[in-house]
Each structure stands twice: as C-alpha cells, then as structure tokens.
Amino acid sequence: MMKHSSILNFDSDERIDIGTYLLEQINDYMTNIHEIPISPELNVDSVKAHALKLSFEHPVNARKAIDHILEGLRQYQVHTPHPRYFGLYNPRPNFMGILADTITAAFNPQLAAWSHAPIAVEVENYVLKEIASKFGYSAETADGTFTTGGAEANLTAVLTALTHHFPSYAKEGLRSLPVHPVMYASAESHHSLVKAARSSGLGTDSLRIIRTDSEMHIDVRALHHQIQVDRDAGYTPFLIIATGGTTGAGVIDPINEIANLAEREQLWLHVDAAYGGAAVFVPELRDLLHGIDRADSITFDAHKWMSVPMGAGIYITRHKDILHKAFSITADYMPKEGADLDVIDPFTHSIQWSRRFIGLKVYLSLVTAGWEGYHSILQHQTEMGNLLRRELGRSNWKVVNDTVLPVICFTDPDIQSKSQSHFTSYICQEVLRSGQAWISVYEINKVSVLRACITNYDTTEDDILVLIQLLNGARAKYLE
Ligand SMILES: *Cc1c(COP(=O)(O)O)cnc(C)c1O
C-alpha cells in the first residue's frame, strides 16, 4: 500500500525523475517535430481505443501514464507546433510560455481576489497596461482583463457595451429596456459574436451582419445605411464590431473610418483584433490598424501571434469604470484582506471567478524576448508570407486576398473555373495526406480557395519551398 501522501504527491526523488523525463520528452518533441506526420489519420476506433486503454481500476506508474498520453498526442493530433503547419492562428508555443504554464499550475495562484495573489495580479496589470499602451490607449485610464480567449473577450465587449448604453441592463435585464438594442459586424467577423449575441440575451437577430466589399472589408456605406434603417424602424443601435484581421483571410476593416461613424452615431466601437492586433508591436505594420486607439474596447489573443500556449485572451478598454459596472459584485465568502487597499479584485472585473495566472505566459515571453524580439519575429513571419506570395505567383497560383498579414488565400483560377470546389478540396487533401504540411480551404466570394497562414516563428524559406512543391505536385497529379 502506498503511503497516503505519496498517492498524489509522489516523493521528492520521484518528482525530479518524472519531471526530468517529461522535460526530455518535450524537448524531443520540440526538436524533432518536423519528422512526424503533421496530421493524424482520423480513425475514430483507434483514437477511442487509445483514449480508453488505461483503466482507473488498475493505476499505472507515472512514467507509463506519461508515455501513454505522449504516444497518443504524437499520433493523434494535428501538430500545430510544426513549422509547416500553415493553419489557423495556432502558433508554435514559445518555450517560456510552456514553462509559465507549468509554474502557474505548480504555484496555482488564485486570481479571484487581489489579496490571495497580489504579485500575480500586479504582473498581469503591468502586462495589460503595456499592451494597452501599444494599442495607443493611455495607461492611466485603460483597464482590462485576461480571458480564456477571444470568444470570452468578445462576450465581455458585448456585455460592457450594453452596460454602458443601457444602465438598467445589469440589474433589470434586457426585458426592462423600452428599446430593442442592435449591434453590427461584418459577414467576415468571427462567429463567437453569434454566441455573444445569444449569451448576452440579445439573441442572434440583434446581430446585424453587414456585407463586405470585394476585398472583404466591412462595407462602411452599407453599415451606415443599416444603422439608419434600424433607427427608422425603431431599433436602438449600440455597438459596432470592426475586425482587425479576419479569421478567414486576415483582412483589416477600415478602423478609423468606422471610428468616425461610431463617433457620429454615438455607438460603442469594439475592435476584434484577436490575431492581427500584434501588428501594433511592429512600427512598419502598426498603421494597418490606424484608428484602433479610438476604439472603446479591443480583443487581443496572445495565444495567436504572440506564440504563447492557449488560452490567453485579452479584453482591454479605455473606459476605466466599465468592467466594474458590468461585473462587480460582493460576496461574503470572498477574502477581505485587501478591502482597505487601493486595489481591484479581478473577479469584480471579469466573467471568470476563480482564475489561473493567464498573464504569466505573456509576461515571461515578453520579458525574455523583449519588444525587440517580438518585432523581429513578427517581421520574419510577415516576410515568409511575402515569400509565399511570390513563390505562388511564380508557379502560376493566384493570390485572392489583399492583406499585408501573412495569411494567403490562393487558387489556380484556370483549373478552378472548370472544376469548382472539387479542385481545391483535392489539393488540400493531397497536401494533408503527404503528412508534410497543413493547409485549409476557405470560401471567398462563393469560390472555394486554398489558405496558408504563417503561424509559426520557426517557419523558414525551405518550409515555404516544400509547400510550393507539394502544391505543384498535387496540381500535376490532378491534371493527369
Ligand atoms: C480566433 C479569433 C477569435 C476567437 O478567439 P478564441 O481565442 O478562439 O476564443 C475571435 N475573433 C477573431 C478575429 C479571431 O481570429
């Protein structure tokens, strides 16, 4: 029979032994990842069999448990840390970020109340203020909170905008309002806004989807028109969401122009810059988001272009009091030691209550790489995107989206026009089947095209050339 305390705790030597072993395995994964097939075979039976293999009736030792799950992960997942994962905005997590999540788990600071984890809360505040300043907010008046991701940040935006415009919303709910609030986002905006419309109680009909122009920006004239139509019909517009780098094609809405409209119409402007927001860290790119400092609030995901592990979302606002108005609450069972101090308990400023130290992975990444380090990484990834565009052109592929960000949508229009979507899905499947790269398919103006995004700071020129070879090979095979 095991000693009681060592059932969950292990003893000191065992911890070092298992921990060292795990670190070696992680290092092996990070070093040799390009040697494993990037995407798994989707065989439901064998995945389930692996998941169910070990039993809770007959516990195994730690090393066996770790080996089992690492084998499962190596075999049965898309390897987003792979340098030729040209996928959605899932980065290769940086090493300090990986360590940060371990530290967070071990020290387990409880970020609900300031007094329970003062250092963690102040580190997060420091990071939030720095990032808010990069977006052009004044550090004094900016406020914000770390979230699980962009979806929670977008929900926070809807709730704060409602609270700002309709002071009775928090207490009496939407039912109490004599008006029907409506909000606006483009057809290319992220679908987490649909969920936010549901969970805020507004309902999805209150989310007006505005058409995009031929280059997939929100059509500002259509937006303006819809606001007028809604006002005339008795609705009450309160919120515009602009996207600072769409999920589909990396397109950035004309934020400054939308800010002018929001100002004239007295609407809350939220900019969803979950991915593209990092452009403000690069002097050469920051103009892409011109006007973002005029937004009332911003969504930014550090787990996208800042290459920290999931989940690290950020909601920031230039309205110092709005998070308090939306989320503050007092509860008898919460610690009171901080009551007389000039500090804020995070649970009064956020949807979450018990909360892990999300900000540590951003802090440790920033404090070791520095803004300078991020500058050069983001620039490198942007250059790799440009290289991919050039190489695609040289091989007679046509890029069909217009963005400076390293998100490239492309097709071969001659073949495409004859075969519709069949060609695109064929090429995508061939690339995935090779195990050498991961790309996806996206629909632009009703045409299905291929999509490759540089999400990995380790992607090199050679990786781009391998992708081009795979694409050309797949096309030749299609034409055989
Ligand atoms: C990824 C993304 C989201 C959702 O963020 P999660 O972190 O996945 O919750 C929202 N908006 C945009 C523009 C995104 O790219």
The ligand as an SDF file (V2000), in Angstrom:
LIG
                    3D

 15 15  0  0  0  0  0  0  0  0999 V2000
   -9.5230   33.4080  -33.1000 C   0  0  0  0  0  0  0  0  0  0  0  0
  -10.4450   34.5370  -33.1870 C   0  0  0  0  0  0  0  0  0  0  0  0
  -11.4710   34.7140  -32.2430 C   0  0  0  0  0  0  0  0  0  0  0  0
  -11.7830   33.6770  -31.1930 C   0  0  0  0  0  0  0  0  0  0  0  0
  -10.7700   33.5930  -30.2630 O   0  0  0  0  0  0  0  0  0  0  0  0
  -10.5790   32.2830  -29.3620 P   0  0  0  0  0  0  0  0  0  0  0  0
   -9.2930   32.5710  -28.6810 O   0  0  0  0  0  0  0  0  0  0  0  0
  -10.5380   31.1270  -30.3110 O   0  0  0  0  0  0  0  0  0  0  0  0
  -11.7270   32.2170  -28.4220 O   0  0  0  0  0  0  0  0  0  0  0  0
  -12.2390   35.8520  -32.3130 C   0  0  0  0  0  0  0  0  0  0  0  0
  -12.0280   36.7550  -33.2790 N   0  0  0  0  0  0  0  0  0  0  0  0
  -11.0760   36.6210  -34.2220 C   0  0  0  0  0  0  0  0  0  0  0  0
  -10.8970   37.6760  -35.2620 C   0  0  0  0  0  0  0  0  0  0  0  0
  -10.2490   35.5010  -34.2090 C   0  0  0  0  0  0  0  0  0  0  0  0
   -9.3040   35.3630  -35.1560 O   0  0  0  0  0  0  0  0  0  0  0  0
  1  2  1  0
  2  3  1  0
  2 14  2  0
  3  4  1  0
  3 10  2  0
  4  5  1  0
  5  6  1  0
  6  7  2  0
  6  8  1  0
  6  9  1  0
 10 11  1  0
 11 12  2  0
 12 13  1  0
 12 14  1  0
 14 15  1  0
M  END
$$$$
